[in-house]
Amino acid sequence: MSDIHALVGAYAVDALDDVERAAFERHLAECPACQAEVAGLREAAAMMGGAAAAQPPAGMRERVLADITTVRPLPPPVEQPEQGHRTRSRSRALVAAAAVVIALGAGAAVLQPWDDDNASQTQPTAAERISSADDAETFTQTLEGGAKATLIRSRSLNEAVLVTSDMPPPPEGKVYGLWLDHEDAGMVAAGLMDGTEREIELQGDPATAIGFGITVEPDGGSDEPSTAPLAEIAFENA
């Protein structure tokens, strides 16, 4: 075996066969450098086991990506004769550390601040997504009693969302009916709202609609409006 020191990483994660393990343990008993490396790798493995439970600070991903552009790469190291053993030891430690990470695998998930699970927590709302479109249109109407209904529409996305504030609950046994007004078909059902929502995406084809309305309907909704609209917006006049 040309360099028994190179087995330190495999030994730390119990990846040696019986013959290699016996040989390395005989060497380990007489090599303080390998003893220190094994202890350090096992300590790192133990710390990584709890890494999955950690939550990254807010904004960490943005700071890391921003800082990357300011980091100056180091030149390749030039090994000096008197530092030869130290350089080889450091290289073995890096290789061994990589072996620990690979061996841990799914057993110790190292949390990255830009993992999919965390990214999903910062997905934009429907209102944010639609309002960011280049052709976004916003229509707001104040209802009787002071409630406000704001409709945001993007024709290119063919999406629309209703955002309300101070909307009272509908009468018992009733719901709010949401409607898109089409020139040929008239009022077409676009969703129901029980008054607890503050933001709801509309169904249907908002891109071709010429208006929007809110009515009070029986629980379960209606095929067509059954009451006078509480809010009625004509898109071309807004």
Beta strands, then each sheet from edge to edge (+ up, - down):
strand 1: 137-142
strand 2: 148-154
strand 3: 159-165
strand 4: 174-182
strand 5: 186-193
strand 6: 199-201
strand 7: 211-218
strand 8: 231-234
sheet 1: 1+ 2- 3+ 6-
sheet 2: 5+ 4- 7+ 8-
end
